[in-house]
Amino acid sequence: MPFTIIATKPGPTTSDRILELILTHPQGITVKGLSDRLNRPVSMIQHCLKDLTSLKIVQAELNSEDRQWVYSPTGKLTEN
């Protein structure tokens, strides 16, 4: 069965959209919350977050109450 490779469309990337959501939630947001809001699989969100945290754009903290990682903007982005 033949298959067709589709071309990407211009616009914000998933990482850009994740960063927008994190910036609008300075208290933090979970991977599940990002996945639900962006309608993307958790694995894709985790891959993008790995890149954003390694660039120190986003920081991750383990929430002691429900044992979930909460992602929030780093201080560098909020100082303006």
N, C-alpha and C positions, 0 to 999 in steps of 0.2 A: 504494500500500500504506500503510495507516495505521500510525502508530507511537505508542508510549506513552512519556511522560516519567516516569521513576521518581523517587520522592522520596528524599532523603538519609536515611540512618539515623543515629540518635544514636550517639555514640562518638568515639574519638580520630580526628583528621584524619590525613592522610598526613604532614603536617609534624610533628605531635605524635609520631607513631611514628618518624619519622626522627630527631627530637631525642632520643627515648628510646634508640635504638640508638647514636647518637653518644656519648651520655653513658655508655653501658655499654662503649664502646671508646675510652678516653681516649688511646690511642696513635694513633687515627685509623682511618678506614674509607673505602674507595673507593666511588664511585657504583655500580659493578658489584656490590660487596658489599651495599650497601643495596638495590639492585634485586632481587638474589637472595633476600635475607632477607624482604623485604616483598612479593615477588611483584607488583611494579609495574614499568611500563616505565621505562627509563633517562630518557626525556624528562620524565616526571612527576617523577622524583627530582631531576633537574637544575633544574626549575622551582621546586620547593620549597626546594632548597638555595640558589638565587639569593635568595629572600626571607629565608632564615635568615642568610645571610652579609651581606646589606645591613643587617639589624637588629643585626649584630655579636653574634649568639648563637653562631654557628659560624664557624670560621676554616678557610681552605683553604691547603694547602701543596703544592707540586709535589714529588713524590718523585723524586729524581735518579736512582735505580736503574732504575725501570721507567716513568718519565715519566708517571705518573698522578697526578691530584689526590687528595689525602688530606684528608678533613674531620675536624676534631676540635673539641671544645668550647673556647670562649674562656676565658680566665682568670677572667672575671667569674662564670661559672657554677660553676666548680670551687672558688671561695673561700667555703666555708661550714663 
